[in-house]
Amino acid sequence: MADATEVWLSLPPESVEGLPDSLTYRYWNGEEEFPADPADCAFYVVPYYLGAEVAVRPLARMTGLKVVQTLTAGIDHIAPAIPRLPTGTRVCNARGVHDASTAELAVALTLASLRDLPGSVRAQDRGEWRTDFHPALADRTVLILGYGAVGEAIEKRLLPFEVAAVHRVARSPRIAELGPVRPLSEIDDLLPLADVVVVATPLTEQTRGLVDAGFLSRMKDGALLVNVARGAVVDTGALLAETGTPASAPGAGDGVPGRLRAALDVTEPEPLPRDHPLWRAPGVLITPHVGGPTSAFHPRARRLVGAQLRRWAAGEEPANTVAVA
């Protein structure tokens, strides 16, 4: 480890067990005033859920930086700043912190959409007893696009629902614990087979707009798109074209259903403006980017940060390095 020992924590230091005594800790969670001179910070734990502007604000002045630790699985909120970091700065993500919570939501969105729970809630509001047949998750084929830690966690939660098959897709092929992972180059052949497509890929220049009109056109009629990744992976205009004609106004009916349905925890733009047609698109279920912030977050984040700082204090490379400046 370098001589620099100052750590900026976005978690209260007293809440993280096992912090090395050899380091100096400054608590900063996005406040206007910095707790110390950013130039002295060597290890920066990025504030969580406060947006990109807060995340990158001190980085330009962190001239002694060695490690940036995000508390998110994706690093797109700080990616534009990475080329300007001190040479050799390691950027680490929060692999393992959000896997369970995001996978839970992916399955919840899938089930809620397939069984039309939003329709049941609206019927309840009207005092209307409404019965119908709906698709089950059992015996359905699911494609997971972006088969990393989150994708694997999603599959493990899908299997007890007796799905017919799971197709795993990532940038490169490999053999995972639960079976083969197919390369992204094969996605055109796999999309027509899937009843449910779950998007869990990180947002990069390669994945931005990946789910475009051509991608959606290859999905089978009646299929469900679930996005728990980043909104910009999906072309919003193309999705609106496939999900039908939105209702003219909130409460003005259901609109005209399209060929596909969608369940989205993330959107583009985000936050979604109040008057955006995606709110009123038929067959579209939206949650406001809540895949990560659950009761599981804080204990897992504290364990990750403690383990990373113990490695660093011992002169070891931190885990989860996804970029180096």
KASUL-V371663 format. One line per field, one symbol per residue. ss: DSSP state (H for helix, E for strand, - for the rest). phi: phi as a letter, one per 30 degrees, with the letter a starting at -180 (. if undefined). A space follows every 10 residues. Layout:
ss=???
phi=???
//
This chain:
ss=-----EEEE- --HHH----- ---EEEE--- -------HHH EEEEE----- -HHHHH--HH H-----EEE- -----HHHHH HH-------E EE------HH HHHHHHHHHH HHHH--HHHH HHHHH----- ---------- EEEEE---HH HHHHHHHHHH H---EEEEEE ---EEE--EE EEEHHHHHHH H----EEEE- ---------- E-HHHHH--- ---EEEE--- HHHE-HHHHH HHHEE----- -----EE--- EEEE------ ------HHHH ---EEE---- ----HHHHHH HHHHHHHHHH HHH------- EEEE-
phi=.dddbdcccc ceeddcdidd ddcccbcbbj dddddadedd dcbccdecic jdddeceddd cddcdcbccd cbdcbddced dddcdeejdc ccccejdced dddededddd dddechdedd ddddecicdc cacbdcdeic cccccjccdd eddddddded diddabccbb ebdacceckd cddedcdddd eddcdbcccb dddbddcdie dcededdddd eidccccccb dddcdddddd dccjcdedae icjcicecdb bbbbcbbbdb ddeecdddec ddiccbcdhc dcdbdddddd dddddddddd ddddicdddi dcabd
//
